[in-house]
Every structure is written in C-alpha cells, then in structure tokens.
Amino acid sequence: MTRQLYEFNGGVHPEEHKHASTSRQIGMAPLPRTLIVSLRQHIGQPAKPIVTVGEQVLKGQMIGQAEGYVSVAVHAPTSGTVTAIAGHAVAHPSGLTDLCITIAPDGADRWIEHSALDYRNMDPSHLRNQLRDLGIAGLGGAVFPSFIKLNPGATQKVPTLILNGGECEPWITCDDMLMRERAAEILAGAAVMRYMLHSDEVLVGIEDNKPEAIAAMQAAASQCDFPVEVVTVPTLYPGGGAKQLIKTLTGKEVPSGGRSTDVGVATFNVGTAYALHRAVNHGEPLISRIVTVTGNVHRPQNFEVLIGTPLAELVRLTGATRDDTSGYVMGGPMMGFDLISTDVPVVKATNCILVKSQALFPPPPPAMPCIRCTRCAQACPADLQPQELYWFARAKNFGKTQEYHLFDCIECGCCSYVCPSHIPLVQYYRYAKSEIWAKEKDKKAADLARERHEFRQLRIEREQQERAAKLALKASAKLAETSPESPDDAANAAKKAAIQAALARAKEKKEGATPRNVENLPPEKLQEIAEIEARRAKIRAMAKDAVEK
C-alpha cells in the first residue's frame, strides 16, 4: 500500500547541480599535516579541554569533555601530540576565533581501546551518557546533541522514527552518496534509535531526484529484522527540513516553539544514524564525516574527512584551485555562509565546501525597496510573513519580530530567492535573532548581578541584627548580675543601655569628624546647615528623654 503524502506550503525549485559530485565514489581524505579540533562543534556549551600542550594522544581519545547538559565531547581524530590549546579561526560568518586544540599527527594512527556497546542490556540513561561521551551530534546541520533527542521522555515512547535523506539543498550530495554506499550501516544505526525510542514505525524519506539512493536503501531495508519503509517524496526545497519532512510523511505539524516529539515523531539525519552505528556497534567516537567539495573545482567529489582537517587541504584534493575562484561557502547556496579564510577546520556541521566563481555565483544586484508583492510570504514554508519580519528587523523592533514568530524561521532562504527587489531577507532575520539572544544574555547577567547584590544586602542586615541582639543580651546579663530587678526591668534597662551605647557612638563619631569649614559659605548654605543642626539637636534631646524615662 502506497503511503499518503501531504504538502507543506511554499517552497521553491532552484537548480540542483548535484550530478557534478556524484560521478565518483566517496574518497578517503589523507591524514593532514595538522588537525585543528574546535571545542564548539554543537549547539549548547562548548566542550572543556582535558588535555595539555605537549601531551601524546591516541585516535579516538577524548580531548574535550562535555560541559553542561546541552553539550557533547570532542575527540582526537588521530594519534599525535597536542601542540596548542588556543584561539583559532573557525567556520563562522563573523570570522572570529574560538578555542581549539591543535594536534600534530605522528602518522601511526593508533586507536584507543574500544569495543561495541551492549546497548540492549544497558540502562537507557547510561547509554545516552555513553553517546554523549562519544560525541554524537546531529549531522544534518543543527548539530544538536543526539543523546537528548534519543530520550523518549515521560511517555517512554516515540511512535514514529524518521530518517531524513531528503538533502534538498542544491550542490550538496554527501547524504546521497552515503545512502548509496553505506545503506546497511545507516539502518543499523536506525535499529539502535528504534530500540531507544520504542518506535512502532521507521520511515526513510528521500527526494525523488536520488533514484540510486532510494534503490540502495530499499535493498538494505529488505534485509532488516524490523520493518522499514523507504518513502519517495517530491523534490521541492526545503522538503528536507525536519518540520517539512514530518508534514510530508505524516501530515502532522510541529507546534510553534515545540519539538517534533510533541507530535510523536523523532527525526534524524541519515549521517547521524551512520555515526550512531559506528559509536554503538564499534565503539568509535564521531571523528570523521562525509563532506561534499564542489563548485568551481576540477574534480568535484565527496570525501570522508577527519574532523579538524583544514579546508584548504580538503579543497586541494579536487585539483589545483582555479584562477577565477572568488570565494568559499560552507554549506549550500541557500543556507550556507561565506568563509573569510580556508584556514578554518572541518567541524561536525561541515557538510559541503562550495567553491565560488563569478560565472557560477555572480554578485547579487543592489537591493531595492520592498514593493509589498508578498512573493516571500507565498514561498515561506514556515507560514510566516517575511516582509513584516523584514520591516521590524530593519527598524530594530525586536519585540515585534518575536510576535511574528521570528524563531520559527528556519533560514531556508526561499524568501530571498524569490524577492524581486533582491533584499537579503535572511540576513535581517539572522541579525534580529542575534540581537535578541544578546539582549537575553545581558538580561540574565543583570538578573544574576541583582540577585547577588540583594543576597549581600540581606546578609549584611542579618549580621547587623545578630550583632545587636548579642550586645543586648550581654547588657541584659550584666544588669541581671548586678541588680535584683524583675525580668521586665532588666529588659528595659538593656534597652536603655543599648540607646546609651548608640548615643555614645554617635558622639564619638561627631567628635572625631573633621570640622566643617563654613567661613566662606554663602548665607543660604549657612541657613541650611543651621536647620540640619537644629533637627539633630532635637533628635538627641528626644533620645535623652527616652533614656531618662
């Protein structure tokens, strides 16, 4: 029986350019001269370095420990010597540096001791912690820690497991080639996911422009000991987005601000399933991935690359750089970003290196004013109002952008693609998101500082009260020893003693103060000082009367 498919709103049909890098099998990238392993390769807190400069490390050894809940570990991609733990340029639109561990390979490629995990006889929580320590994160772009997504939650069950083989963005073919050549290993990883989530059905969604991958996955599915349905979906960008694929395959819509598990669905990239198989069935941490190198190169191809390999060395594997090369993009033309330098290393999120030229990627025309044509709204797969988000982001009205569900934007670029005014809409949305995140971070810091100040004030006040109580107790005890008065009389005497002590301290403070020089003050200031002194004298007289009574 053919599965019913559903449609999501919007979407576009950009030129695919996928055939260029699928004519060759996946190549094994050679060991580079230097490996630069970033400690921030996933959403959440970066890993904490646990090695030192000069230390000898083995392939697969943990060199960065997960820090906080939303975090995973990072590992040495090969054996060698740690030569630096310092800031280095990383793959980011800003071009800024981040903390990285540099390793000089020794060429021996010696592994740590590792073995398969007996996941069926392990406590689920312990198994998830093992995956966290093995560095497994989503390889579909978001790089979200997989151990969190593999927690079925309070229901202890996620009925539908989806493997995402859509790979809808132009030029990128790493998932396509992985499915063609390693389909059985992908489904071996899916078996672990199915076990952990207690899923009833496993669906593999693949766009219909990948017939070889579809055939390979169907052949592997026929050999599985659990039911797997390989579903061919129409080619439409961004049909490979998680929410869009869920809608296409199940008809369910993930609520705004919610997770797919809220509707009983868990989605994982096929590359993540393969990495999970290597981790669970072989004990290997995530230290390599498949990367597409394409565009303005001599021999476009997919390579299995060690994490930390400099991009310049990876690009050289496709032949000498062409003279008309104008830049490099990490990712695809729709959702990728320009790289400042090829000195940056491969990270877990690196799925494609796209080499640009003026012929392949001519510079965009100058942006013109918005004409309110609403084409962006028609193309938006998230059912947003991109033109309104643009105006609010441009005006820095970030509160309004959130009212219009800015964070439901998946930054697919459909709006920018169809805009007749060539407005870089996605750049405005990214800017607005970054400003909101920065303001929230500042607010959290301010709230923490206020809480610390309030706690300090409470502590000082408590200490003052405790000190006053001790003084009163001592005075009461002293009077009780020298006078056979009743308890009430003793309490009144203690109160008078405390007031007398306060008056004495005030007098000492006044006598020790530096005399005010009032000779040259104007008459109105002299009058003000006289009034203050009169009020003080009145207060002292009232206090003296209270003591005498």
CORTAJO-V878799 format. One record per pair of residues at least 12 apart in sequence whose C-alpha atoms are under 8 Angstrom apart, sorted by sequence separation. I is the first residue (numbers start at 0). GAP is how many residues later the second one is. If there is no record, write none. Layout:
I:GAP
I:GAP
This chain:
49:12
50:12
61:12
62:12
85:12
86:12
87:12
189:12
217:12
289:12
290:12
326:12
388:12
412:12
49:13
50:13
61:13
62:13
85:13
86:13
131:13
216:13
289:13
290:13
373:13
412:13
48:14
49:14
60:14
61:14
84:14
85:14
131:14
164:14
289:14
290:14
327:14
411:14
475:14
478:14
48:15
49:15
59:15
60:15
84:15
85:15
130:15
131:15
232:15
288:15
289:15
371:15
388:15
410:15
475:15
478:15
47:16
48:16
58:16
59:16
83:16
84:16
130:16
213:16
287:16
288:16
387:16
46:17
47:17
58:17
59:17
83:17
84:17
242:17
287:17
288:17
300:17
369:17
388:17
475:17
46:18
47:18
57:18
58:18
59:18
82:18
83:18
128:18
213:18
230:18
270:18
287:18
288:18
299:18
410:18
475:18
46:19
47:19
56:19
58:19
81:19
82:19
83:19
127:19
245:19
286:19
287:19
298:19
330:19
384:19
410:19
474:19
45:20
46:20
57:20
58:20
81:20
82:20
127:20
286:20
297:20
298:20
329:20
330:20
331:20
383:20
44:21
45:21
56:21
57:21
81:21
82:21
245:21
292:21
296:21
297:21
329:21
330:21
331:21
332:21
383:21
472:21
44:22
56:22
57:22
80:22
81:22
127:22
292:22
296:22
297:22
329:22
330:22
331:22
471:22
474:22
44:23
55:23
56:23
79:23
80:23
127:23
296:23
297:23
329:23
330:23
405:23
471:23
474:23
46:24
55:24
56:24
79:24
80:24
203:24
205:24
207:24
296:24
297:24
328:24
329:24
38:25
44:25
45:25
46:25
55:25
56:25
79:25
80:25
201:25
202:25
203:25
204:25
205:25
206:25
207:25
241:25
292:25
296:25
327:25
328:25
383:25
43:26
44:26
45:26
46:26
54:26
55:26
78:26
79:26
200:26
201:26
202:26
203:26
204:26
205:26
206:26
207:26
208:26
295:26
327:26
328:26
381:26
406:26
471:26
42:27
43:27
46:27
53:27
54:27
75:27
77:27
78:27
79:27
162:27
200:27
201:27
202:27
203:27
204:27
205:27
206:27
207:27
327:27
328:27
381:27
405:27
470:27
42:28
52:28
53:28
78:28
202:28
204:28
206:28
326:28
327:28
381:28
41:29
52:29
53:29
78:29
79:29
295:29
325:29
326:29
385:29
41:30
51:30
52:30
78:30
311:30
324:30
325:30
326:30
50:31
52:31
77:31
78:31
310:31
311:31
324:31
325:31
400:31
52:32
77:32
78:32
160:32
179:32
309:32
310:32
324:32
325:32
51:33
77:33
160:33
179:33
182:33
183:33
186:33
309:33
310:33
323:33
324:33
175:34
178:34
179:34
182:34
186:34
309:34
310:34
323:34
379:34
393:34
397:34
38:35
178:35
180:35
190:35
309:35
310:35
378:35
379:35
389:35
392:35
176:36
179:36
183:36
308:36
309:36
378:36
392:36
395:36
36:37
175:37
178:37
179:37
182:37
183:37
186:37
307:37
308:37
397:37
502:37
158:38
160:38
178:38
306:38
307:38
314:38
375:38
376:38
389:38
392:38
397:38
36:39
157:39
158:39
159:39
160:39
162:39
164:39
165:39
166:39
167:39
306:39
307:39
375:39
378:39
385:39
389:39
392:39
156:40
157:40
158:40
159:40
160:40
161:40
162:40
163:40
164:40
165:40
166:40
204:40
305:40
306:40
374:40
375:40
388:40
155:41
156:41
157:41
158:41
159:41
160:41
161:41
162:41
163:41
164:41
165:41
304:41
306:41
34:42
155:42
156:42
157:42
158:42
159:42
160:42
161:42
162:42
163:42
164:42
310:42
375:42
149:43
159:43
161:43
374:43
375:43
151:44
204:44
374:44
498:44
150:45
151:45
149:46
150:46
151:46
149:47
499:47
498:48
58:50
60:50
370:50
57:51
58:51
59:51
60:51
369:51
495:51
37:52
48:52
57:52
58:52
59:52
368:52
57:53
58:53
367:53
369:53
57:54
366:54
367:54
368:54
366:55
367:55
365:56
366:56
364:57
366:57
39:58
293:58
295:58
296:58
363:58
38:59
39:59
72:59
288:59
290:59
291:59
292:59
293:59
294:59
295:59
37:60
38:60
71:60
72:60
73:60
74:60
287:60
290:60
291:60
292:60
293:60
294:60
295:60
37:61
38:61
70:61
71:61
72:61
73:61
289:61
290:61
291:61
292:61
293:61
294:61
295:61
37:62
38:62
71:62
72:62
290:62
291:62
292:62
36:63
37:63
71:63
35:64
36:64
71:64
295:64
35:65
36:65
71:65
294:65
35:66
36:66
65:66
34:67
35:67
65:67
167:67
33:68
34:68
64:68
167:68
168:68
33:69
34:69
167:69
168:69
33:70
34:70
167:70
32:71
33:71
61:71
167:71
168:71
32:72
123:72
167:72
31:73
71:73
118:73
165:73
166:73
30:74
70:74
165:74
69:75
119:75
164:75
165:75
30:76
163:76
334:76
334:77
69:78
163:78
333:78
334:78
165:79
333:79
192:80
333:80
163:81
189:83
161:84
185:84
188:84
191:84
185:85
187:85
188:85
191:85
186:86
187:86
188:86
185:87
186:87
188:87
189:87
185:88
188:88
191:88
184:89
187:89
188:89
178:91
185:91
184:92
177:93
41:95
174:95
174:96
42:99
41:100
42:100
41:101
42:101
40:102
41:102
42:102
41:103
157:103
161:103
163:103
159:104
160:104
161:104
162:104
163:104
164:104
158:105
159:105
160:105
161:105
162:105
163:105
164:105
157:106
158:106
159:106
160:106
161:106
162:106
163:106
157:107
160:107
162:107
157:108
151:109
162:110
177:112
174:115
173:116
148:117
173:117
173:118
172:119
171:120
170:123
170:124
176:125
139:128
173:128
139:129
172:129
137:130
138:130
137:131
139:131
138:132
139:132
137:133
138:133
137:134
136:135
135:136
243:137
135:139
135:140
135:143
237:143
130:145
133:145
130:148
130:149
135:149
255:149
20:150
133:150
134:150
135:150
256:150
19:151
21:151
25:151
133:151
134:151
256:151
17:152
20:152
24:152
25:152
133:152
255:152
15:153
16:153
17:153
15:154
16:154
17:154
14:155
15:155
17:155
21:155
13:156
171:159
171:160
118:161
170:161
117:162
169:162
170:162
115:163
116:163
168:163
169:163
115:164
116:164
168:164
169:164
115:165
116:165
168:165
114:166
115:166
116:166
114:167
115:167
113:168
114:168
113:169
114:169
113:170
237:174
173:177
173:178
171:179
171:180
170:183
142:205
142:206
141:207
140:208
138:209
139:209
140:209
74:210
76:210
138:210
140:210
74:211
75:211
76:211
136:211
139:211
73:212
74:212
138:212
73:213
12:223
13:223
11:224
12:224
59:224
10:225
11:225
59:225
10:226
11:226
10:227
59:227
2:228
4:228
10:228
76:229
76:230
76:231
7:236
7:239
90:239
6:240
7:240
5:241
6:241
5:242
4:243
5:243
4:244
5:244
6:244
92:244
94:244
3:245
4:245
5:245
91:245
92:245
94:245
2:246
4:246
92:246
94:246
91:247
92:247
90:248
90:253
88:254
89:254
90:254
88:255
89:255
90:255
87:256
90:256
25:264
36:270
37:270
20:271
35:271
36:271
20:272
34:272
35:272
20:273
34:273
35:273
19:274
26:274
28:274
34:274
35:274
25:275
26:275
27:275
28:275
30:275
33:275
34:275
24:276
25:276
26:276
27:276
28:276
33:276
23:277
24:277
25:277
26:277
27:277
28:277
31:277
20:278
22:278
23:278
25:278
31:278
20:279
21:279
19:280
20:280
21:280
19:281
20:281
31:281
28:285
28:288
40:306
41:306
37:307
40:307
41:307
36:308
40:308
35:309
37:309
34:310
36:310
9:367
11:367
9:368
10:368
8:369
9:369
10:369
8:370
9:370
10:370
8:371
9:371
8:372
9:372
7:373
8:373
9:373
8:374
11:402
10:403
